[in-house]
Amino acid sequence: MPIPAHSLGFVGMKVLVVGSGAREHALVRAIALDPMVDAVIAAPGNPGIAQIALCEPIGGGGITDGAAVVEVARRHTVDLVVIGPEAPLVEGVADDLRAAGFATFGPSARAAQLEGSKAFAKRIMAEAGVPTSFSHVCTTRAEVEDALDAFGAPYVVKDDGLAAGKGVVVTDDRDAALAHADACLARPDGRLVVEEYLDGPEVSLFCISDGTTVVPLAPAQDFKRLSDGDAGPNTGGMGAYSPLDWAPPGLVDDVVQRIAQPTIDTMHRLGMPFVGVLYVGLALTSRGMRVVEFNVRFGDPETQVVLDRLVTALAEFLQAAATGQLDLAGPLRWRPEPAVTVVLAAPGYPQAPESGGVLSGVEEHGLADEAGDAEAGDGGAAGGAEGAGSAYVLHAGTAIGDDGLLRASGGRVLSIVGSGPDLAAARAAAYDLIERIDLPGGHYRTDIAERAQRGEITAPVVGA
């Protein structure tokens, strides 16, 4: 029988969140609402996070410098460290924290290869019997050309290593596919993966693991392309929504049984137990579900909508995973109301984002009251009449300039999260708020969750 979190010794927690994006803002916000938490520290954080938590700079080499992160954790005597981005995980920061005695939510460097190397992930999928696309690992131009010819268009070319969500090209243009492949091969230890194209809608599912037990969160769908209608280049993500009313019944259980649990079991058997988030990116194809990719951290922007809907206190749930006690945690509880997030990007994103633009309208609508009721889903937001949606701002790439003004400092600048009694209300709330915010040259998609709202998404019938 599950036992209360306070019985596990998680009262009065101090939590360190590593990172500075909207994902980390969402994590800090959810953790701060946990009644078991006394203090939240973010390193390095951002101006939005600073409204609700203590932001600490990281010396040395920044978030990928394990010794520097350990120093922050020691200075604040934290009980739990939650690592947001993938780069510090791949660099082994979680290993350094654990060696220093800190409970850490995030996989070891060896386990983080599931995201750090697509070729490694494919090997693990094969060993675990996970359904995925056919693929070829290529290290030469000739191998790439053969693979492209074998699969045909649309061509899918993926950089083997980390690329902040922008290392994938999907195109009908063979020359464009080859150009991306050449860029990947030109990097040190250049290697890439060419895959078959997967039809059908995509689903993101975060699966929390303590190395043995797997607990899924609510599924979401994100929008990777830059522009409306899924046009333009891949980005780190321009928006997301949850729940997915069109998803097949039993999808989450199916993913756990056929994908997440076999992967976690295989990693454990190979001596690299996975503790953290296994992000399963799926395509629901006419041949059944297939894994598009694994990531080893909370996805951005899906985290923003998933955590908006989570009622269960987050910090002790992550602590249970970090300390091997996930089997003792109770079942997760969710608000049924949909959530939608829309990303405001800087001019020039993703190819050459321009920093420095002044943001206006954020403070009036997004920063005021972050201490809302988690169960009610009150995000301290711009809201409307009863029955309408509400919305709030999460900061991603922002900084306070020398002049005291809030300025853009990255490619994805803000995430606007809207929620409401239905998807239409959630979308309306998010778009109403983003329209009140000004960033010269900034841009965003206007069709996030639009097809889902209209009921135009269906999962293919397998074998039909």
N, C-alpha and C positions, 0 to 999 in steps of 0.2 A: 504493500500500500504506500503511495506517495506520502511523504511527510513534509510539514511546513518548512519553508526555507530557513526561518529563524532557528529551527532545530538543527540545521546543518552548520550553524555558527556563522551565518552571514549577516549578522546585525551590525549596524554602525560602520558600513563598508566605506573605504576610500578607493576610488576607481580612477585609473589613468587611462585615457583614450589617446592613442597615437595617431596623428594625422591632422589634416587642415581643410578637408573638403566638406561638401554638403552631406556626404555619407557620415562623416564623423560628427557633424552638427546634429544629424538625426540620431546617431547613437548617444551622444551626450545628452540630448533632450530626453530620450527615453530612459536613460540611466538615472538622470536627475529626478525623474518622476517616481523612481523606485523608493518606497518608504524605508527600505533597509539601507539606503545610501546616505552617508553623512556629507561626503564631499566628492566632487568630480574635478579632475585636473585634465586639461587637454594640452598636448604637446605636439606641434606648437599652437594648434587652434587657429581661430580666425576672429574677426570682429563680431560676428554673430554669436559664435560660441562664447566669447568673452562676456556676453550679456547674462549667461547662466552658469558659467564655470570659470575656474581659474585657468588662464592660459599661460603656459610656461614655454620660453624658447628652449630649443635643444642646441647645445654646443657641438663642437667637433664637426662630424660629417652629416649632421641632421638626422632625420628619421631612420636612415639606413645604418647609422653608427650605433651598434649595440651598446658599447660602453657609455655613450652619451645618454641613451635612453635609460639604461640601468641607473645612471646617476640621478636622473629626474625621479625615477621610481623610489630610489633610496631616500632622497631628500624629503619626499612626501610620505614615506612609509606606507605605501599603498597596499591594499589587499588583493587587488586584481588589476591586470593590465590587459586592455583590449586593443589589438593592433588593427587599424583600419585598412591601409593600402597594401597592395601586393609586394611592392619593392622591398620594404623592410623584412617581410616574411621570407622572400627568396634569398635575401642576404643573411638570414640567420639571426635576426634580432630576437625572435621568440626563444631560440636556444640560449642566447646570452642572458635573457631575463630569467629563464627557468634555472640556469646554472647559478644565478645569484639568489635563488630562493623565492622568486615571485610567481604566484599563480598567474598563468598567461593564457589568454584566449587567442589562439592563432597557431598554425602548424609550424613544425620544425622546418629548417631549410630543405632537408631531404624530402619531407612530405609536400612542401610547397612546390616541388618540381611538377606537380600536377597542373600548375599554371605556368611555372617558369619555363617548361619545355613541352610543347604540344606533342613532340615525338614521344617523350616519356609518358604523357597522358594516354596516348594511343596504345602504348605497350601495356599499361595498367588496365585499360579498358578491355583489351584482348584477353589478358590473364583472368580478369574478373567476369568475362562473358557479358560485358555491357554492350547493348546495341548502339552502334555508332555508324558514321559514314565510312565508306571505303576511302582509303587515302594512300598517298605515296610520300615518303620522306625523301627530299631531294637536296643534294649538295652541289650539283652542277647544272649548268644551263641545259645541257642535253637531257638530263633526267627530268627537268621541268617540262621541256617541250614534249617528251614522250608521255608524261603524265597528263598534260593538258589535252593531248590528242586522244588519250585513252578515255578520259572522262567526258570530253566535249563541253560545249557551253550549256549553261552559264559556268564560267570558270571560278573556282574558289581557291585563292592562294593566301596562305597564312604564314606570317613570320613565326619561327619556332619559339622565340623568346618573348619577353614582356614588351608591349607596345602601347600600354595605356588604352586598350580597346580600339586602337586605330591601326593594328598590324594586319588587318584582313581586307582583301579586295575581292569583291564578287562582281563579275562583269561578263558581258557577252563579247567584249573586245579582247581578242587574243593578244594583241600588241600591248594593251594596258595590263593584262595579266602578266605578260613577260617582263614588262617594265617594273612592276612591283617585285617580281621574283628577282630580277637583277639587283634591285636595291637591297633586298634581304640577303642575297648571296654576297654582296659587297661588304657586309658587316663582318667583324672578327668572328671566326667560327661560323660563318654564314651557313644557315640551314633553314629550310622551310618545309611546309607541308602543303601538298596539293590534294584537295578532296573533291569527292563527288558533290554536286549541288543537292541540297535537301529541300523538297517542296513542303508546303504546309505551314501553319502558324507556329510561331516560336513561343516558348514558355520558359520563365526563369523560376527555379525553385531552390531556396536556400535550405540546406540540410545541416543541422547542428550535430556535432559528434564530439564525444569525449575520448575517442579512440576505439570504442567498442559499440556503444549505443548510438542510435541515430534518431533525431527528432526533426521532422520537417516543419518549416514555417509555411505561411500561405503563399501560393504561387502568384506571380505577377507577369506582366508582359512589358518589355521595354522597346524603345524605338531608337535604333542605332544610326539610321541615316540622318543626314543633316537637315533635309528639307521635306516639306509636305509631300505626301504620296510616296514616301520612301525613296526620294530622289537624292542625288548628291553622294558624297563620300561617307564612309563609316566614321563615326565619332565615338567618344566615350559614352554616349547616350544622351538623347535629347528629351526624354520623358518616359513615363511609365504609369501603369495603373494596376489596381488590385481591388476586388477579386476578379477572377475570370469566369463569368457565368456560363460561357460557352464551352469550357473545358469538359472533357468526358468525365462521367462519374467514376470515382475510384482512381483518378489519375495520380494523385499524390501518393496513395498507398502503393500503386504500381511502380512509381519512380523509386520509392524507398526499397521495395522488395527486389526489383530487377536491376537497379543502378546504384543507389547510394550505399545500401548495406553491403552488397558484394564488393564494392570499391573499398569501403572502410575495412572490411574483413581481409581483403587482399593486401592492403597497406600494412595492416597489423601483422599478417603472416610474413611479410617481407622485412619486418623489423623497422618499419617507419610509421608507427601509429599516427593517425591523423586526428588532431585536436583543433577544432575551430569550425569554420563554415566551409562545407563543400557546396559550391555554387554549381548547380547542374543547369546548363543551358540546353534546352531540348527543342527539337523540331518534331511536330506531330505530322508525320508523313502518311502517304497512302499505303506504305509498307509497315506502319507502326511507328512508335516513338523512337527517335534516334538522338544520341547526345551530340550536340554541336560543339560544345566545349565544356571543360571544367575550369572553374576559378577557385581560389583558396581563401576568399574573403567575401565580405558582404559586397554585393554589386551596387554600383551607382549609375542610374538613379532608382533602381528597384527598392533599395533599402528605405528610401524616403516614404514610399507608400506602404510597404509591408509593416514598418514599425509604427506608422500612423494608426494602423488598424489593430495593433497588438495591445491587448488589455493586460495580460500577464506581466508582472514586474520583470524587467529585463535583466537587471544586474545579477540577481541571485541565480537566474537561469544560466547566464554565461559563466558565473562562478562554478556552478555545478558541473558544467562541461569542462571547465579548466582543471577541475580537481577530481575528475573521474567519477562523479556522482550523478550523472545525468539520468540514470535509471531511477533515482529517488525523487526527481522533480515531478511535479504534478502535470496534468495535461494543460496545454496552452489554451488560452481563451482569446477570442477575436471579436471585434466589433463587426457587424454585418455590413455597415455603411461603406461604400466604395471610397477610395482615395485615388487622386490623380496628381502627378507632379509634372510640371513643365519647366524646362531648363532655359534660362536666359543666357545666351552665349555672347562673348565679346566679338566685336567686328574682326573679320578675318579668320575666325575659328572654322574648321580645325587646322587649316594649312599654316596660317601665320597670325595667331591671335594678337590683337593689339591691347596692351595694358595701359592703365592710366586714366581711362575714361571715368568721369564723375557720375556716380549713381545718385539719383534723387527719387524720393517717394518710398524708400525702403523703411526708414525709421518710422514713418507715420503708419505703416501697414504691416510691418513684419517683425519688429523687435520688442513690442511693448510688453506682452504678458506671456512668458514661456512657461509659467508654472500652472498650467491648466490641469484639469482632471483627466487622468489617463483613461479611465473607464468611459467617460463621456466623450472623449476624443477632442476636448477643447484645446486647441493649439495656440491660444492667444492670438487671434487672427482678425483679419478684416472679415466681417460677417454680414449677413443680411437678415431678412425677416425670418420668423419661426418657420421651419420646414425648408428653408433655403440652405445652401452650403456655407462653409467658412473656409478661410485659407490663411496661410502664414508663409513666411520666408525662411529658407535655410541658406546659409552662406556657403559658397564654394570657393571661388577665386576672388576674394575681396581683401582690401587692406586700407588702413587709415593713412592718408597722405600727410606730409609735413604740414599742410595747411589745415589739417583736421577734418578734411572731407573724405567720405567713403568713396573709394576708387576700385575699378576692376584691376585684378592682379593675376588673372589666369584666363584660360580659354572658356571654361564653363564658370559663370560668375555667380549665379543664384539658382536655387531650385524653389519653385513656388508650389506648395502642396495644398490642394483643395480637397475637401471631403464634404459629403452630403448624403441625403437619404437615398439618392440614386446616382447613377453615373452622370446623368445630365447635370444634376445640381453640383456634383463635385467638379466637373469640367468647367461649368460656368463660374464657380467660385475661384478656381485657379486662374482662369483667363481674365476675369474681372480684376483680380489683384495684379497680375503681370502687366496689364494695360495701364495701371496707375504708376508703374515704375519706369523711370527713364534712364537709359544708357545710350549715349550717342553712338549710332552704328550698331547697337546691339540687336540681336535677332533671336527668334524662337519659332518652333513649329506651331502651327495653328490647328493641327489635326490629331493631337495626342488623344487616344481612346475614342476617336470619333466613330470609326467603323464598329467598334464594340458597342457604343451607345446606340447605333442604328441597327444592331443585331445582324451585322454583315459578316461576322467571323464564325466559321464552323470548322470543327475538326474533321478531317477526312475519315470516311469509313474504311477501315483496313481491308484490303482485298477487293474493294469495290471498283 
